[in-house]
Amino acid sequence: MATMISEVYDAFRSAGADEDKSRAATQALADYQRDITELKSDSRLIPCLLTFNLTLTVAILWKVFS
């Protein structure tokens, strides 16, 4: 499903770009914005995984050396 940012589309049209190119560029920008949002949501998981890994490593080392 193609989404568009209407403000960007209007800006391209007022700058003189034709309709097809304006629509394609606006849809590409909207897709890029969605990809960035998905990447940010995925990066929230990384600190949780690092904390779990560090805790497990310390627990194993504690068990081995004590």
ZIGI-V689994 format. One record per backbone hydrogen bond with DSSP energy under -1.0 kcal/mol. CO is the residue of the C=O (numbers start at 1). NH is the residue of the N-H. E is the energy in kcal/mol with one decimal. If there is no record, write none. Layout:
{{CO,NH,E} {CO,NH,E}}
This chain:
{{5,9,-2.2} {6,10,-2.7} {7,11,-1.9} {8,12,-2.5} {9,13,-2.5} {10,14,-2.5} {11,15,-1.3} {12,17,-2.1} {13,16,-1.2} {18,22,-2.3} {19,23,-2.5} {20,24,-2.3} {21,25,-2.5} {22,26,-2.3} {23,27,-2.3} {24,28,-2.0} {25,29,-2.1} {26,30,-2.1} {27,31,-2.3} {28,32,-2.3} {29,33,-2.3} {30,34,-2.0} {31,35,-2.2} {32,36,-2.1} {33,37,-2.0} {34,38,-2.2} {35,39,-2.1} {36,40,-2.2} {37,41,-1.9} {38,42,-1.9} {39,43,-1.8} {42,45,-1.2} {45,49,-2.1} {46,50,-2.5} {47,51,-2.3} {48,52,-2.3} {49,53,-2.4} {50,54,-2.6} {51,55,-2.5} {52,56,-2.5} {53,57,-2.4} {54,58,-2.5} {55,59,-2.2} {56,60,-2.3} {57,61,-2.6} {58,62,-2.6} {59,63,-2.1} {60,64,-2.4} {61,65,-2.5} {62,66,-1.1}}
